[in-house]
Amino acid sequence: MQRHFDRDIDELKHLLLRMGAMVEDAMARSIRALLERDTALANEVIARDDEIDRMEIVIDQKTIELIAIMQPTASDLRFVATIMKITPELERIADLAQDVCERAIELNREPMLKPVSDLPRLAHDAQSMVRDALDAFVRGDAALARRVIADDDNVDALTESSFRNLLTYMLEDARNISSAIRLTFIGKYFERMADGATNICEMVVYLVEGKMIKHTALAAADE
Amino acid sequence: MITLVLEPEQKAAMPPVATQANDDPKISVRDFDFFYGSAKVLHNISLDIPPRKVTALIGPSGCGKSTFIRSINRMNDIIPDARGKGTILIDGKDVYGGDTDVVELRRRVGMVFQKSNPFPKSIYDNVAYGLRIGGLRNKRQLDEIIERSLTRAALWHEVKDRLHASALALSGGQQQRLCIARALAVDPEILLMDEPASALDPIATSKIEELIYELKESYTIVIVTHNMQQAARVSDRTAFFMLGRLVEEGDKNTIFMNPKEKMTEDYVTGRFG
């Protein structure tokens, strides 16, 4: 039997996907603004962050409304809880894309640094993780979610290697320090976006299987 | 019999009629009191019920919500010594006005009760009952309306092959949907539902709730329910009654998420009631 609650759930899912698309777009533009030294594009991403924030509020209100009105249980409850946990992750990823743009604008005022080979890869890997995390949510695909979680180790390694790369530039010439530090921040921002994708995927596993897989060290210690 | 007296100052206090047709309430209640003999059971109720929406009345037992709903189609007329005071307007016309045809009123304002009450007749004859009383004899027209009513009540597919079987052989949930079909057959504008699902199991209850959700496209629905979660699920507007008074009325999201009155908050959070 089709319940009218199913329509509410579809609507909520649709809103979350719209927010997800906006966040993916902000992320892609922030990478382009950084790599192509495009200050105008960076400013555009910063200006559009408010839309994503507003979307977060709309989803929060709708979710709270559904809890109050429909008293969801079982998979409905897990769905609503998942939405409540995913939305702030997406909003945080958008904020980090905005941070990338702010640093990119600052970098554009300084002489260009030698290429940092791992940084574009790091950015693209983080972007793929966010996209895959959203796909895993849409399709209810716990296997994909687990693969994304595993990818996080690569992103961590890339963050570390790009930091070491930047450190050598700083040691080479003190005039590189300002740009290199900004780029180090940027590396960290992408690493945090990948962490956001990981958190989303942990919730997808919870949604599909009802299992909380985050903080595995704690779970292992309890056993 | 019910007598209705409107004091001049009550008349003066009545709000002006809304100018936009879409905003006009279907049912408009002003300063309505109700008495059983000397006992006053409703106190000064004023409430607008919008068209093609579900308005749920909630409140503890004995708070007056059933008395209120029965005042709308004058079901209380049959109770000796019962009388109301104040006005209940449907489309701007006073239900208790001298020229009201009570039979016609009850055709326009259908009612479904807590306990399903099919007549001991066939499924077909139950739905045809009001139509035949209204003078309809044409078999083809009857067939059409009966199919349409049973379809609207989400029962057609379950009974279409046994329309001439006894209605009493249906399950409780089916009997209740049959009663809804019977009410719909005479083409009402308003449906009053007095705890329509309280005697049903959860699956039959959710069928009735889904049905209410569908029916509000075409009908103005007023439902009395003891089940707060049900009120939250099915209604657009919710009115909270307590000791014969209307404590708070509003958009259901306000009532269940952020009520203005402490008493409403206490009731919807289960602190009393």
Interface residues (C-beta under 8 A of the other chain):
Chain A: M1 Q2 R3 H4 F5 I64 E65 A68 I69 M70 Q71
Chain B: S206 K207 E210 Y213 Q229 A232 R233 K252 N253 F256 M257
